[in-house]
Amino acid sequence: MDRDPRGDEHQDADWIFATDDPHSLPTDRLPDRAEFDRYAAPLLAARDRGPAMPRGQNDTVDLEDVGAVQAPGVDLDASTGAIPALDESALEDGDGDAESLVAPLPRPRTVSYARSGTTPNAEDEDEVRLDGFVLPERFKELGIFDALRDVLVLFCLATALTTTFTVAHSPLLDLLGQIAIGIGLGVLVGVHLLRWIPAAPPLGAIRVARIVGMAPAVLVAVGVLLADLVLSLPVLFASLPDGPPVGIGIGVSLLLLGGILGIEPRAHEGYLPQARARRTARTLLVAVAGAAALSLLVSLVMMVGRVVTTGWAYSLMAFAGAVVSALLLAIVLASGLRRERSWYVFSSAVVAGLVIAALADNTLGLQFAASLSHATGFVYLPFLFAAFGLMISRSFVRSMPLSFRRTDWLVYSVRAFEFSAVMHAAAVFWHLCAALAATASQAPGGPLLHLVDAVLCACFIAVSLFGRTALLSRPAVSARATGVVAGLVLVVVGFLDVIVNSLAMGAGAGLATGGVALVIGLAVALMLTVPAPVRDEFGAPDISRMFADFRARDTGSLSLLDRVPDVTEETARRKTFPGR
């Protein structure tokens, strides 16, 4: 790169033979006369003896097209393709012609404007490569999101087979659950084999296999819920010294989630029309909301009846837990039904965290994943997981525009503070109810501990509102710093609260014991420091402009990013050289 080609007159004549690939030749200098004669001698002989070259083919000539053969006594360099200078006696010994030196010219190829035949931005074919591995053509439409959903289905079904399915350990229900899980796992493997093995996969059979194979998982999970509801009705007001008649374990919720995620065809198995997908997803979400409302109504009837048969403290604690659970379920369902993008993304992330934690329930023994029953409280977890499965299904996601630009992370940070304030307000109510129930020995811990936790949850509310207000109104740099500090305060105080409650009550991290503050604070600190203001492909962003664009979303004014034309389609289009 640094050498001067004009000052190197005596260098080796390798300007055109310095590379193994004859289609990519260096052009840093022109050849001298001797080099040109040595290169063109066989071609000139062929032109004199053979027919005239077609018009347009005498501009650039490829030795591969000409098909030159080596002359007697002339060695052709196999590594570089160099043709040595020909001795004039070699021409005279060839019976007075050059036919023995040069083969007839083949049919001319299509004119190419690039030395290599194709330009770097025009590939020969569309191939999906994974570390050198080329996927078959039938997997061209396979996306990473579909692959992750299949992995999640696999984990949900396998975990449902090893976790608590029912509390009463009903032989019939447990057997049906194991059969449904086995069928689902077999079909999940079978549909992928049907994609790999046949050269022309039967898409119709694959779609039918998914529906038929995953339907037992959904039906068995719904059947367990109905069985628990039916068997709980006669004992709604009983004291239940031996536990609920069925009891729904975390395995039922995971089985329902796996069936919902696995029953819909993947992108490379055929699409559903977008309008139809939107109607179907909304209808199913409304059905889940209606079933959850029915379960809440049954649990409220049970709480009122238990005041007489079991005691007011038991009903008070069941009511406090139902309020917290119903509030979380309402946030998730409302975000899906109202199609508010930022709440949809954040609430889906919250439930995704619960699903990941539930997969390790046997190890962690989490409180939210404990067994539930209509005879003892509000059954919410199966409906929460079902709503999550519908909200991340391909039908719903395809009809929900998602964005993860820098300003979106600021919006998600505000939603995190709002979620923290709302849920910790419910936690304050729960602790006040627990303090009253502790006087009757119906709550873990003593009244003083619950009052202290209520004060801490109130502090979490104040810090969350302070961080939200700073992000919405304060100057950009100060707003970002204040939001990060608020998140760190939630992390530190929430962690200390988890330690204290673990020692005092034996309860793990949760909404009422500092776990939510710990997670929300960590998430806010990361969203305000990693994706939003730091990582940017064009360098360090302008914090003030970023916050101005973020705040313009809520005022109805035109966003700065809305003024940028959308060039996604143009940049994705394959182009040849020259463009055509």
N, C-alpha and C positions, 0 to 999 in steps of 0.2 A: 504493500500500500504506500510506503514512503519512498520507494525507489523512483528515479526519474527514467522513464522508458527511453527518452531521447538520448540520454547519456550512456547507454549501454549498447554499444554497437557490436561488440564481439561476444555477446553472450550466446549460449547454445540455442540453436534454432528449435525451441520447444514451445513456441507461441501457440501452436494449434494441436500439439501432441502431448501436452503436459498433463492431460487428464485421461482417466480410463474411460470416461463417458464421452463419446463423440458428439452427443447432443448438447453438451454444456461446455463450450469452448471459451477460453479467456480472450478478451478483446482489448487488452491494454495497449497493444501496438499493432501496426500493420506489418505483414511479412515483407522481407526484402525480395529482390528479384530472384535470387537463387532458390530461396525457399518456395516461392510461388511456382517456379519452373519444376522443381522436384515434386511438388504436390499435384500439378495440373498435367504432367506429361501423359499419364494413362487416359485422362479424360479428353484431352485434345485429340489423342489418337482415335478414341472411340467416336468423337464428333466428326472427324474427317472421314472415317470409314463407314459409319452408321448413318441412319436417317437423322434428320434435323430434330433437335429437342423440341418438345411442345412449347408453345408460347407461355411464358410465365414460369418455366422450369429452369431457366438458365441464370437465375439470380443467385440462389444458394443450392449447392449440390451436396448430398450426403453420400459418403462412400458406401454405406449399406445399401442405398437405393441403386447405385451404379453396379454394385456386385463385382468389383474388381478382384481379379485373381492374381496370384503372384506368378511372376515370369520365371522361366527356368533359370536357376542360378541366382535368383533374387529372394532374399529372406524378408518376410513381413514381420514386423515387431508385433507379437501377440498381445503384449501388455499395453502398448500405446497406440497401435494401429498405424505407426509411422511407415511410410513408403520410402525406402532409400532411393537415392538418385540412380536413374537408369543409365546403364552404359549404352552408347549408341550401337555398339556391336550386337547388343542383345536384340535390338530391333532388326538388324540385318540378318541375324540367324533365324528369325522367325518366318522364313519363306516370303519375306518382302511385305508382310502385313502385320497388323497389330491384333488380329483375331485371337492369337494364342495368349496375348497379354490381358485382354479386357473381354469380359463376358458381355453379351448383348444387354442393352438397357431394358429394365422391366417397365411395366406400366407406371406412369407418374402417379404419385400420391397426391392427396388433397393439399393444397397450399397451406402452410403453417407460418404464422408470423413470429413464432418464438423458436429459439434454437432448440429448446428441449421438447418442442412439440406441444406442450401445454404450459400454461402459466401457473404460478404457485397457488393462485386463488381459484383455480378451476380443477377440481379433483376428477379423477377418472370415473368414480362411482361413489355413491353414498354408502359408507360402511360404518358400523358401530364397532369401535375397537376398544378393548379393555386390556391394556398392557400387552399389545401385540396380538391379542386374541380377537378374531373377527366373528361377530355374532351372525347367525344365518339371517337371510333376508326377511324371514317371517317374524323376526324379533325387532324389526326396524322401529316399530311404534312402541316398544317397551320403554317405559319411563322409570326413573328412580323412585318416584312416589308410589307407583304400583308395586315395585319390588319391596319397598319398605312396608307397605300394607300387607303383603303376603308374609313377610317376616313377622310382623306383629300378630297376624292370624295364627301362625305357627306357635309363637310363644304363648298366646292366650289359650289355645286349645291344650297345649302340653301342660301349662300351669294349672288349668282347670282340672286336669286329671290327677294332680298331686295335692291340691289344696282342699280345704273343707268345702264339701258340696252341700250337705244338709246337716243340721244339728242333730236331728232325730235319727240320722243314719238309716233312712227308709231303704230297705233292700231293693224295692221296685224302682224308686226314683234314682238311687245311685247306679243301678244297672242300666237304666235308660240313659243316664248321663254319660256313662262310660261307652255305651254303644254309639251315641251321637258324636262323642269326641273321636272315637275310632274311625267312624265313617268320614268325618270332616278331615281328619289327617290323611286318610287314604285318598280322598278326592283331591285334596290340595297337591299331593304328590302326583296323582294321575293326570290332572290337567296340565301340569308342566311337562310330563312325559309325552302327552299328546302334542305339545308344541314342539318338542325337540325331535322326536323320532320320525314322524311322517314328513315327507318332502312338501306335501300340501296339507297342512293341518286342517282338520274338520272344525271350523270355527263354531258352526251351529251345535255340534256335539259337545264342544268344550263349554259353551255357554249353558247348555242344558245340564251338563255334569256339575257345574258350579252351583246352579240353583238347587238341583236335586240333592247334591251331597251336603250342602250347608244348611238346607232347610231343616233337617232333624235337629241341628244344634239350636236354632232359633226356637223351634217348636218345643223342644224339651225344656229350655230355659223358661219360656212363657208358661209351660205346663207346671213347672215347679212353683212359679209365682202364684198361679191360680190355685194349685193344691194347698199352698200355705194359707191363701186367703180363705178358701172354703173351709178348711179344717180349723181355722182360727176363729171363725164367726161364733161357734157354740161356746167358746171359752174366752170371749173378749173380756168378761168381767170376773173371770176366775183369778185366783192368786198365783196359779201355775208354779207350784213348788218344784216340779220336775222339769221345767223348761217348756218351750213352745212345742206344738205338735209336729212341726216340720223344721222351721228355721232355715233361712236362706243364707248360705255361706258365700264367700267371695268367689268360689268356683262357678256358681250360677251366673254371676255378673260377667266374669271373664268368658264363659261359654257364650253368653248372649252377644258380647262385643265381638268375639271371633266369628260367630255366624253372620252378623251384620256386615262386617268388613269383608268376609270371604264370599258372600253370595252375589255380589255385583261383578259383572265381567270387567276385566282389565282393559286398558286402552288398546292393546294389541289384539284384543279378542272381539272388538266391535264397539261402536259408540251408540249411546242413546241420544235422541234429539235433545237439545238443550232445554227447550220449553217443557218437554215432557219430564226431563230430569228434575227441573225446578219444581214442578207441580208435585211430583212423587216425593221429593225430599221434604217439602213443606207439609204435605199430608201426613207423612210418617212422624214428623216432629210434633204436629198437633195431636196425633194419636198417643205419642209418648207423654205429652203434657197432660192429656186427659186421663191416662192411666195413673200418672203420678198424683193428680188431684184426687182421684178415687182412693188411692192408697192413703193420702193425707186425711181424707174425710173419715175413713175407717179407723185410723189411728187416733183421731180426735174423739170419736165415739168411745173408743177403748179407754182413753185417758179419763173421760168424764165418769165412766162406769167404775174404773179402778179407784176413784176417790173414796168410794164406800167400801169396796171389797179389799183393797190392798193398802190404801192410805194416800193422804194428800201429797206426801213427800215423793212417793214414786211417780205419781201423775205429774207433779211439778217438774221433776227431772226429765221425764219423757217428753213433756211439752217444750222444755228448753232445748233439748236435742232436736226436736222436730222443727223448731223455728230456724235453727242454724242450718239444718239440712235443706229445708224448703227454700231458704234464701239462696243458698248456693245453686240449687237446681233451677230456681227462677232466673238467676243471672245467666246461666248457660242456655236455657231454652229461649229466653227473650233475645239473646244475642243472635241465635240462629233464626228465629222467626222474624225479627225486625231487620235482619241482614245489615246490622251496623258493623262495618268492617273492622274497626279497631277492637270493639268489644268481642267480636267473633274470634279474632286471632288470639286475644289474650285469654278468653275463657276456654278456648280449645287447648291452649298451652297449660292452663291450670289443671284441666281434667287429664291431660296427657301425663302430667306429673303424678297425679293420683293413680293412673293406670300403671305407670312404671313402678311406683311404690307397692301397688297391690300385687305385682308379679313376684315380689319378695316377701309376701305376707307371712309365709311359714317361718321365715327367719326373723323378721322384724316384729311381728305381732302387733300391727298398727291398729289403733282404735277405730279409725273410720272404716277399716275393712273387717270389723267384727261381724259376727253373724247377726242378722236381723229377722224379725218376724212381725206380721200384722198383729199378732197377739201381744207383742211387747213394746212396739214402737212404730215409728214411721220408716217404712221401707223405701229408701231413696236411691241406693247405690246402683241397682240394676237399671233404673230409668236414667240415671246420670251417665252410665256407660253406654246405654243405648243411644242417647242423644249425641254423645261424643262420636260414636260409630257412624251415625248419619251425617254429622257435620264434617267429618273428614272423608266421607265417601266420595268417589269420583263424580257422581252426579251433582252433589252439592258444591264441591270445590270448583267444578267447571263453570258453574253459574255464579260464583262469588269471586269478583276481582280482588286479588291480594297484592300487596305491595310491601316491600321491606327497604325503602329508601331511608336516607338519614333522618328526614323529618318524621317518618313513620315510627322510628324508635322513640322519638320524643313523645309522640302520641301514646305509644304503648307504656311509656313510663308514667304518664298522667293516669292512664287506666289502672296501672298497678297501684298507685297511691289511692285512687278512688276505691278500688276493690279492697285494699287494706282497711280503709276507713269504714266501709260498710260492714265487712265481716267482723272487724274488731268491735264494732258497736253491738253486733249480735253476741260476741264473746262477753262483753260487759253484762248483757242481760243474762247469759248463761251462768256467769259467776255469781251474780246476785241470787239467782234461783238456787244455785248449788250451796251458797252460804246459808240460805233458809233451810234447804233440805239437810244440810250437815247437822243442824240442831236436832234432827230426828234420826241421825245416823243413816241417812239414805244417800249420802254423797261421799266420795273419797276426799280425805283431807278434812281440816277443820274450818269453821266459819272465818277465822282470821286470815287463813291462807287464801281463801277465795276472795275475800275483800281486798287483800293486797294485789292479787292477780287482776281483779276488776280495775283497780287504780292503774296498774301497768297497761292494761288494754286501753284505758282511756288516754294514757300517754301515747300509745301507738296511734290512736286516732288523731291526736293533736299533731304529732310529727308528720303523719301522712297528709293531713290537710295543709300543713305548713309547706311541705315539699311540693304539693300540687299547686298551691297559690304562687310559689316562687317560679315554677316553670311557666305559668300562664301570664304573669304580670311583671316580674322583675327583669332588669337588664340581662342580656343574653349570657355573658360570662358569669355574672353573679347568680343567675338562675341555675345554670349548670352546676356550679360549685355547691349551691344550697341543696339541690336535688341529690347530689352525691353524698353530702354530709347527712342528709335525712335518711338515705338508704343505709349508711354505715351505722347510724344510731339504732335503726331497726335491727340490724344484724347483731350488734353487740348486746343490746338489752334483750332481744329475743333469745339469743344463745344463753345468757345468764338465767332467763326465765325457764328455759328448757331444763337446765341443770338443777335448779331449785325444785321444780315440780317433779322431776324424775326421782329425786331423793325423798321428797316429802310425801308424794302420792303414788309413786310407782308408775306414773303415766308418762308416755313418750311424747314426742313433739306433736303438737296439734294446734288447732285454732285457739283453744282456751289455755294453752300452756306455752305460748311463745314461738311455736314452730312456724306458723304462717308469717309472723313478723320477720323471722330469720330468713325465710325463703324470699319473701317479697323484697326485703331490703337488699339482699344479694342480687336479685334480678334487676332492680332499679339501678344499682351501682354499676352493673355490667352494661346495661343498655345505654347509660349516659356517658360511659367512658370508652367502650370498645367499638360497637358498630356505628354509632352516630357521629361523634366529633373527631374520631381518630382515624379510622380506616376509610380511606377514600382513594379511588384509583387515579384521581387527578391531583393528588397532593392534599395538604392540610386544608380543610374547608373553612369557610367564613362562618364563625359561630353566630355572629349577629344576623347575617342573611338567612342562615338556617332556622334560627328561632323566629325571624320575621315571616318566613314561609310557613312555619308550623302554626303560628298564631293567626295567619290569614285564613286557615281552614275553618276556624270557628266563627269568623266574622262575615263570611260570604264573599269576601273580596277575591280578586283573581290571584291565584298562587303564582309564584315565580316559575315553578316547574311546569305550570300549565302553558306558559309561553314558549316552551321548547317544543319544536315539532317532533312528532313521533317518527323515527327513522328505523324502527325495529324491522318492519317488513322489507325495507330496502336493503338493510345490512345483511339480512338473512338470505337474500336472493343470490343464487350462484351466478357468477359472471364469467365470461370468457374474454380473451384478449384477441383483437379489440372488441369492445362491448357491442353486443348485438341483441 
